[in-house]
Amino acid sequence: MDILLVLAAVLGVPALLAALWYWSSRHNKRGNVRRGATGGMLGVVDEIFRPETHQAVQIQKIQQELPAPAPAPKPKS
């Protein structure tokens, strides 16, 4: 009986994670463009094990949200 519980846990946890990832990726849309869900799931791992990568991703997100710089004024002649 114990082997069945271990087998269910060993096979159930990856299956549950795969189902969660699939559900999240299906519901993660912006317009007609589908965005992957793995970025969010792996962001936690990056934050713990690779803080430099996590910081770089945060900086890239901020830079994408910044407005474009205003055009330079034309010189008066």
PDB file as gemmi writes it, atoms N, CA and C in Angstrom:
CRYST1    1.000    1.000    1.000  90.00  90.00  90.00 P 1                      
ATOM      1  N   MET A   1       0.815  -1.189   0.000  1.00  0.00           N  
ATOM      2  CA  MET A   1       0.000   0.000   0.000  1.00  0.00           C  
ATOM      3  C   MET A   1       0.865   1.263   0.000  1.00  0.00           C  
ATOM      4  N   ASP A   2       1.986   1.212   0.714  1.00  0.00           N  
ATOM      5  CA  ASP A   2       2.858   2.384   0.768  1.00  0.00           C  
ATOM      6  C   ASP A   2       3.462   2.694  -0.601  1.00  0.00           C  
ATOM      7  N   ILE A   3       3.753   1.653  -1.376  1.00  0.00           N  
ATOM      8  CA  ILE A   3       4.352   1.872  -2.693  1.00  0.00           C  
ATOM      9  C   ILE A   3       3.375   2.609  -3.614  1.00  0.00           C  
ATOM     10  N   LEU A   4       2.076   2.360  -3.454  1.00  0.00           N  
ATOM     11  CA  LEU A   4       1.086   3.050  -4.268  1.00  0.00           C  
ATOM     12  C   LEU A   4       1.016   4.537  -3.917  1.00  0.00           C  
ATOM     13  N   LEU A   5       1.143   4.863  -2.639  1.00  0.00           N  
ATOM     14  CA  LEU A   5       1.138   6.275  -2.238  1.00  0.00           C  
ATOM     15  C   LEU A   5       2.373   6.996  -2.763  1.00  0.00           C  
ATOM     16  N   VAL A   6       3.521   6.354  -2.681  1.00  0.00           N  
ATOM     17  CA  VAL A   6       4.759   6.955  -3.190  1.00  0.00           C  
ATOM     18  C   VAL A   6       4.668   7.127  -4.701  1.00  0.00           C  
ATOM     19  N   LEU A   7       4.191   6.113  -5.389  1.00  0.00           N  
ATOM     20  CA  LEU A   7       4.047   6.171  -6.841  1.00  0.00           C  
ATOM     21  C   LEU A   7       3.072   7.275  -7.243  1.00  0.00           C  
ATOM     22  N   ALA A   8       1.966   7.399  -6.516  1.00  0.00           N  
ATOM     23  CA  ALA A   8       0.996   8.451  -6.815  1.00  0.00           C  
ATOM     24  C   ALA A   8       1.607   9.834  -6.586  1.00  0.00           C  
ATOM     25  N   ALA A   9       2.409   9.980  -5.531  1.00  0.00           N  
ATOM     26  CA  ALA A   9       3.043  11.272  -5.254  1.00  0.00           C  
ATOM     27  C   ALA A   9       4.094  11.588  -6.308  1.00  0.00           C  
ATOM     28  N   VAL A  10       4.897  10.597  -6.683  1.00  0.00           N  
ATOM     29  CA  VAL A  10       5.976  10.823  -7.651  1.00  0.00           C  
ATOM     30  C   VAL A  10       5.408  11.157  -9.027  1.00  0.00           C  
ATOM     31  N   LEU A  11       4.331  10.522  -9.407  1.00  0.00           N  
ATOM     32  CA  LEU A  11       3.729  10.793 -10.715  1.00  0.00           C  
ATOM     33  C   LEU A  11       2.719  11.936 -10.664  1.00  0.00           C  
ATOM     34  N   GLY A  12       2.122  12.154  -9.514  1.00  0.00           N  
ATOM     35  CA  GLY A  12       1.080  13.158  -9.395  1.00  0.00           C  
ATOM     36  C   GLY A  12       1.598  14.586  -9.372  1.00  0.00           C  
ATOM     37  N   VAL A  13       2.703  14.824  -8.687  1.00  0.00           N  
ATOM     38  CA  VAL A  13       3.239  16.179  -8.574  1.00  0.00           C  
ATOM     39  C   VAL A  13       3.677  16.721  -9.939  1.00  0.00           C  
ATOM     40  N   PRO A  14       4.458  15.988 -10.740  1.00  0.00           N  
ATOM     41  CA  PRO A  14       4.792  16.518 -12.074  1.00  0.00           C  
ATOM     42  C   PRO A  14       3.559  16.687 -12.970  1.00  0.00           C  
ATOM     43  N   ALA A  15       2.608  15.782 -12.852  1.00  0.00           N  
ATOM     44  CA  ALA A  15       1.389  15.907 -13.647  1.00  0.00           C  
ATOM     45  C   ALA A  15       0.603  17.155 -13.232  1.00  0.00           C  
ATOM     46  N   LEU A  16       0.553  17.436 -11.945  1.00  0.00           N  
ATOM     47  CA  LEU A  16      -0.128  18.625 -11.459  1.00  0.00           C  
ATOM     48  C   LEU A  16       0.576  19.894 -11.930  1.00  0.00           C  
ATOM     49  N   LEU A  17       1.904  19.912 -11.885  1.00  0.00           N  
ATOM     50  CA  LEU A  17       2.651  21.071 -12.375  1.00  0.00           C  
ATOM     51  C   LEU A  17       2.449  21.270 -13.875  1.00  0.00           C  
ATOM     52  N   ALA A  18       2.442  20.179 -14.634  1.00  0.00           N  
ATOM     53  CA  ALA A  18       2.226  20.268 -16.075  1.00  0.00           C  
ATOM     54  C   ALA A  18       0.820  20.791 -16.378  1.00  0.00           C  
ATOM     55  N   ALA A  19      -0.170  20.332 -15.630  1.00  0.00           N  
ATOM     56  CA  ALA A  19      -1.539  20.805 -15.838  1.00  0.00           C  
ATOM     57  C   ALA A  19      -1.659  22.273 -15.483  1.00  0.00           C  
ATOM     58  N   LEU A  20      -1.014  22.704 -14.410  1.00  0.00           N  
ATOM     59  CA  LEU A  20      -1.028  24.112 -14.018  1.00  0.00           C  
ATOM     60  C   LEU A  20      -0.356  24.976 -15.073  1.00  0.00           C  
ATOM     61  N   TRP A  21       0.775  24.531 -15.596  1.00  0.00           N  
ATOM     62  CA  TRP A  21       1.473  25.277 -16.641  1.00  0.00           C  
ATOM     63  C   TRP A  21       0.612  25.377 -17.898  1.00  0.00           C  
ATOM     64  N   TYR A  22      -0.028  24.274 -18.284  1.00  0.00           N  
ATOM     65  CA  TYR A  22      -0.868  24.268 -19.481  1.00  0.00           C  
ATOM     66  C   TYR A  22      -2.054  25.216 -19.302  1.00  0.00           C  
ATOM     67  N   TRP A  23      -2.708  25.160 -18.155  1.00  0.00           N  
ATOM     68  CA  TRP A  23      -3.846  26.031 -17.896  1.00  0.00           C  
ATOM     69  C   TRP A  23      -3.416  27.491 -17.900  1.00  0.00           C  
ATOM     70  N   SER A  24      -2.288  27.767 -17.274  1.00  0.00           N  
ATOM     71  CA  SER A  24      -1.805  29.138 -17.200  1.00  0.00           C  
ATOM     72  C   SER A  24      -1.430  29.664 -18.586  1.00  0.00           C  
ATOM     73  N   SER A  25      -0.807  28.852 -19.406  1.00  0.00           N  
ATOM     74  CA  SER A  25      -0.409  29.303 -20.739  1.00  0.00           C  
ATOM     75  C   SER A  25      -1.616  29.505 -21.648  1.00  0.00           C  
ATOM     76  N   ARG A  26      -2.679  28.743 -21.435  1.00  0.00           N  
ATOM     77  CA  ARG A  26      -3.881  28.909 -22.256  1.00  0.00           C  
ATOM     78  C   ARG A  26      -4.639  30.178 -21.886  1.00  0.00           C  
ATOM     79  N   HIS A  27      -4.566  30.584 -20.633  1.00  0.00           N  
ATOM     80  CA  HIS A  27      -5.292  31.762 -20.177  1.00  0.00           C  
ATOM     81  C   HIS A  27      -4.432  33.008 -20.148  1.00  0.00           C  
ATOM     82  N   ASN A  28      -3.245  32.918 -20.670  1.00  0.00           N  
ATOM     83  CA  ASN A  28      -2.312  34.037 -20.610  1.00  0.00           C  
ATOM     84  C   ASN A  28      -2.175  34.631 -22.008  1.00  0.00           C  
ATOM     85  N   LYS A  29      -3.168  35.400 -22.425  1.00  0.00           N  
ATOM     86  CA  LYS A  29      -3.167  35.968 -23.768  1.00  0.00           C  
ATOM     87  C   LYS A  29      -3.283  37.480 -23.684  1.00  0.00           C  
ATOM     88  N   ARG A  30      -2.714  38.132 -24.641  1.00  0.00           N  
ATOM     89  CA  ARG A  30      -2.877  39.584 -24.791  1.00  0.00           C  
ATOM     90  C   ARG A  30      -3.195  39.813 -26.261  1.00  0.00           C  
ATOM     91  N   GLY A  31      -4.441  40.069 -26.547  1.00  0.00           N  
ATOM     92  CA  GLY A  31      -4.863  40.202 -27.942  1.00  0.00           C  
ATOM     93  C   GLY A  31      -4.832  38.827 -28.597  1.00  0.00           C  
ATOM     94  N   ASN A  32      -4.226  38.752 -29.772  1.00  0.00           N  
ATOM     95  CA  ASN A  32      -4.088  37.476 -30.458  1.00  0.00           C  
ATOM     96  C   ASN A  32      -2.738  36.835 -30.206  1.00  0.00           C  
ATOM     97  N   VAL A  33      -1.900  37.485 -29.424  1.00  0.00           N  
ATOM     98  CA  VAL A  33      -0.565  36.976 -29.161  1.00  0.00           C  
ATOM     99  C   VAL A  33      -0.590  36.171 -27.874  1.00  0.00           C  
ATOM    100  N   ARG A  34      -0.121  34.949 -27.955  1.00  0.00           N  
ATOM    101  CA  ARG A  34      -0.076  34.091 -26.776  1.00  0.00           C  
ATOM    102  C   ARG A  34       1.277  34.257 -26.104  1.00  0.00           C  
ATOM    103  N   ARG A  35       1.249  34.518 -24.809  1.00  0.00           N  
ATOM    104  CA  ARG A  35       2.491  34.655 -24.061  1.00  0.00           C  
ATOM    105  C   ARG A  35       2.722  33.370 -23.271  1.00  0.00           C  
ATOM    106  N   GLY A  36       3.957  32.974 -23.156  1.00  0.00           N  
ATOM    107  CA  GLY A  36       4.284  31.761 -22.420  1.00  0.00           C  
ATOM    108  C   GLY A  36       4.162  31.947 -20.927  1.00  0.00           C  
ATOM    109  N   ALA A  37       3.809  30.880 -20.250  1.00  0.00           N  
ATOM    110  CA  ALA A  37       3.655  30.945 -18.796  1.00  0.00           C  
ATOM    111  C   ALA A  37       4.930  30.569 -18.072  1.00  0.00           C  
ATOM    112  N   THR A  38       5.879  30.011 -18.796  1.00  0.00           N  
ATOM    113  CA  THR A  38       7.082  29.541 -18.114  1.00  0.00           C  
ATOM    114  C   THR A  38       7.911  30.685 -17.580  1.00  0.00           C  
ATOM    115  N   GLY A  39       7.811  31.852 -18.174  1.00  0.00           N  
ATOM    116  CA  GLY A  39       8.576  32.992 -17.677  1.00  0.00           C  
ATOM    117  C   GLY A  39       8.215  33.340 -16.253  1.00  0.00           C  
ATOM    118  N   GLY A  40       6.950  33.327 -15.937  1.00  0.00           N  
ATOM    119  CA  GLY A  40       6.524  33.609 -14.582  1.00  0.00           C  
ATOM    120  C   GLY A  40       6.895  32.531 -13.604  1.00  0.00           C  
ATOM    121  N   MET A  41       6.797  31.301 -14.041  1.00  0.00           N  
ATOM    122  CA  MET A  41       7.119  30.186 -13.146  1.00  0.00           C  
ATOM    123  C   MET A  41       8.623  30.124 -12.881  1.00  0.00           C  
ATOM    124  N   LEU A  42       9.421  30.424 -13.884  1.00  0.00           N  
ATOM    125  CA  LEU A  42      10.863  30.354 -13.704  1.00  0.00           C  
ATOM    126  C   LEU A  42      11.428  31.619 -13.082  1.00  0.00           C  
ATOM    127  N   GLY A  43      10.631  32.679 -13.028  1.00  0.00           N  
ATOM    128  CA  GLY A  43      11.099  33.908 -12.407  1.00  0.00           C  
ATOM    129  C   GLY A  43      11.424  33.729 -10.938  1.00  0.00           C  
ATOM    130  N   VAL A  44      10.675  32.879 -10.261  1.00  0.00           N  
ATOM    131  CA  VAL A  44      10.935  32.610  -8.853  1.00  0.00           C  
ATOM    132  C   VAL A  44      12.267  31.891  -8.701  1.00  0.00           C  
ATOM    133  N   VAL A  45      12.536  30.946  -9.590  1.00  0.00           N  
ATOM    134  CA  VAL A  45      13.800  30.206  -9.535  1.00  0.00           C  
ATOM    135  C   VAL A  45      14.965  31.152  -9.816  1.00  0.00           C  
ATOM    136  N   ASP A  46      14.799  32.048 -10.785  1.00  0.00           N  
ATOM    137  CA  ASP A  46      15.844  33.030 -11.080  1.00  0.00           C  
ATOM    138  C   ASP A  46      16.100  33.936  -9.884  1.00  0.00           C  
ATOM    139  N   GLU A  47      15.032  34.341  -9.222  1.00  0.00           N  
ATOM    140  CA  GLU A  47      15.183  35.248  -8.082  1.00  0.00           C  
ATOM    141  C   GLU A  47      15.984  34.601  -6.961  1.00  0.00           C  
ATOM    142  N   ILE A  48      15.831  33.314  -6.786  1.00  0.00           N  
ATOM    143  CA  ILE A  48      16.531  32.613  -5.701  1.00  0.00           C  
ATOM    144  C   ILE A  48      17.945  32.223  -6.108  1.00  0.00           C  
ATOM    145  N   PHE A  49      18.085  31.565  -7.255  1.00  0.00           N  
ATOM    146  CA  PHE A  49      19.374  30.980  -7.615  1.00  0.00           C  
ATOM    147  C   PHE A  49      20.235  31.863  -8.514  1.00  0.00           C  
ATOM    148  N   ARG A  50      19.618  32.787  -9.267  1.00  0.00           N  
ATOM    149  CA  ARG A  50      20.381  33.665 -10.154  1.00  0.00           C  
ATOM    150  C   ARG A  50      19.867  35.089 -10.018  1.00  0.00           C  
ATOM    151  N   PRO A  51      20.226  35.762  -8.929  1.00  0.00           N  
ATOM    152  CA  PRO A  51      19.667  37.096  -8.696  1.00  0.00           C  
ATOM    153  C   PRO A  51      20.064  38.114  -9.761  1.00  0.00           C  
ATOM    154  N   GLU A  52      21.237  37.953 -10.384  1.00  0.00           N  
ATOM    155  CA  GLU A  52      21.644  38.893 -11.427  1.00  0.00           C  
ATOM    156  C   GLU A  52      20.712  38.806 -12.632  1.00  0.00           C  
ATOM    157  N   THR A  53      20.323  37.596 -13.005  1.00  0.00           N  
ATOM    158  CA  THR A  53      19.403  37.406 -14.123  1.00  0.00           C  
ATOM    159  C   THR A  53      18.038  38.002 -13.789  1.00  0.00           C  
ATOM    160  N   HIS A  54      17.597  37.786 -12.575  1.00  0.00           N  
ATOM    161  CA  HIS A  54      16.308  38.334 -12.151  1.00  0.00           C  
ATOM    162  C   HIS A  54      16.328  39.858 -12.219  1.00  0.00           C  
ATOM    163  N   GLN A  55      17.423  40.463 -11.761  1.00  0.00           N  
ATOM    164  CA  GLN A  55      17.548  41.913 -11.824  1.00  0.00           C  
ATOM    165  C   GLN A  55      17.541  42.413 -13.267  1.00  0.00           C  
ATOM    166  N   ALA A  56      18.234  41.704 -14.147  1.00  0.00           N  
ATOM    167  CA  ALA A  56      18.285  42.103 -15.551  1.00  0.00           C  
ATOM    168  C   ALA A  56      16.892  42.046 -16.184  1.00  0.00           C  
ATOM    169  N   VAL A  57      16.120  41.034 -15.855  1.00  0.00           N  
ATOM    170  CA  VAL A  57      14.758  40.926 -16.395  1.00  0.00           C  
ATOM    171  C   VAL A  57      13.893  42.062 -15.870  1.00  0.00           C  
ATOM    172  N   GLN A  58      14.044  42.402 -14.586  1.00  0.00           N  
ATOM    173  CA  GLN A  58      13.268  43.500 -14.021  1.00  0.00           C  
ATOM    174  C   GLN A  58      13.615  44.823 -14.712  1.00  0.00           C  
ATOM    175  N   ILE A  59      14.895  45.044 -14.985  1.00  0.00           N  
ATOM    176  CA  ILE A  59      15.326  46.264 -15.674  1.00  0.00           C  
ATOM    177  C   ILE A  59      14.761  46.310 -17.089  1.00  0.00           C  
ATOM    178  N   GLN A  60      14.759  45.175 -17.791  1.00  0.00           N  
ATOM    179  CA  GLN A  60      14.201  45.133 -19.144  1.00  0.00           C  
ATOM    180  C   GLN A  60      12.711  45.452 -19.131  1.00  0.00           C  
ATOM    181  N   LYS A  61      11.982  44.950 -18.136  1.00  0.00           N  
ATOM    182  CA  LYS A  61      10.549  45.250 -18.048  1.00  0.00           C  
ATOM    183  C   LYS A  61      10.324  46.741 -17.833  1.00  0.00           C  
ATOM    184  N   ILE A  62      11.132  47.352 -16.971  1.00  0.00           N  
ATOM    185  CA  ILE A  62      10.986  48.782 -16.711  1.00  0.00           C  
ATOM    186  C   ILE A  62      11.306  49.583 -17.963  1.00  0.00           C  
ATOM    187  N   GLN A  63      12.349  49.189 -18.690  1.00  0.00           N  
ATOM    188  CA  GLN A  63      12.729  49.908 -19.896  1.00  0.00           C  
ATOM    189  C   GLN A  63      11.665  49.802 -20.979  1.00  0.00           C  
ATOM    190  N   GLN A  64      10.965  48.695 -21.049  1.00  0.00           N  
ATOM    191  CA  GLN A  64       9.899  48.553 -22.043  1.00  0.00           C  
ATOM    192  C   GLN A  64       8.702  49.426 -21.699  1.00  0.00           C  
ATOM    193  N   GLU A  65       8.491  49.706 -20.418  1.00  0.00           N  
ATOM    194  CA  GLU A  65       7.361  50.513 -20.004  1.00  0.00           C  
ATOM    195  C   GLU A  65       7.633  52.005 -20.134  1.00  0.00           C  
ATOM    196  N   LEU A  66       8.889  52.411 -20.223  1.00  0.00           N  
ATOM    197  CA  LEU A  66       9.219  53.830 -20.329  1.00  0.00           C  
ATOM    198  C   LEU A  66       8.756  54.380 -21.663  1.00  0.00           C  
ATOM    199  N   PRO A  67       8.255  55.618 -21.689  1.00  0.00           N  
ATOM    200  CA  PRO A  67       7.839  56.214 -22.962  1.00  0.00           C  
ATOM    201  C   PRO A  67       9.054  56.542 -23.828  1.00  0.00           C  
ATOM    202  N   ALA A  68       8.797  56.640 -25.108  1.00  0.00           N  
ATOM    203  CA  ALA A  68       9.877  56.997 -26.034  1.00  0.00           C  
ATOM    204  C   ALA A  68      10.327  58.427 -25.768  1.00  0.00           C  
ATOM    205  N   PRO A  69      11.601  58.712 -25.950  1.00  0.00           N  
ATOM    206  CA  PRO A  69      12.070  60.091 -25.710  1.00  0.00           C  
ATOM    207  C   PRO A  69      11.455  61.044 -26.722  1.00  0.00           C  
ATOM    208  N   ALA A  70      11.261  62.285 -26.281  1.00  0.00           N  
ATOM    209  CA  ALA A  70      10.699  63.312 -27.155  1.00  0.00           C  
ATOM    210  C   ALA A  70      11.701  63.643 -28.259  1.00  0.00           C  
ATOM    211  N   PRO A  71      11.223  63.983 -29.448  1.00  0.00           N  
ATOM    212  CA  PRO A  71      12.160  64.337 -30.517  1.00  0.00           C  
ATOM    213  C   PRO A  71      12.906  65.633 -30.181  1.00  0.00           C  
ATOM    214  N   ALA A  72      14.121  65.735 -30.682  1.00  0.00           N  
ATOM    215  CA  ALA A  72      14.946  66.923 -30.446  1.00  0.00           C  
ATOM    216  C   ALA A  72      14.348  68.114 -31.193  1.00  0.00           C  
ATOM    217  N   PRO A  73      14.417  69.277 -30.588  1.00  0.00           N  
ATOM    218  CA  PRO A  73      13.866  70.444 -31.289  1.00  0.00           C  
ATOM    219  C   PRO A  73      14.706  70.772 -32.521  1.00  0.00           C  
ATOM    220  N   LYS A  74      14.031  71.290 -33.540  1.00  0.00           N  
ATOM    221  CA  LYS A  74      14.735  71.653 -34.781  1.00  0.00           C  
ATOM    222  C   LYS A  74      15.481  72.960 -34.556  1.00  0.00           C  
ATOM    223  N   PRO A  75      16.695  73.056 -35.069  1.00  0.00           N  
ATOM    224  CA  PRO A  75      17.445  74.307 -34.873  1.00  0.00           C  
ATOM    225  C   PRO A  75      16.804  75.450 -35.672  1.00  0.00           C  
ATOM    226  N   LYS A  76      16.838  76.639 -35.069  1.00  0.00           N  
ATOM    227  CA  LYS A  76      16.278  77.809 -35.738  1.00  0.00           C  
ATOM    228  C   LYS A  76      17.354  78.425 -36.638  1.00  0.00           C  
ATOM    229  N   SER A  77      17.020  78.619 -37.878  1.00  0.00           N  
ATOM    230  CA  SER A  77      17.990  79.222 -38.804  1.00  0.00           C  
ATOM    231  C   SER A  77      17.494  80.523 -39.349  1.00  0.00           C  
TER     232      SER A  77                                                      
END                                                                             
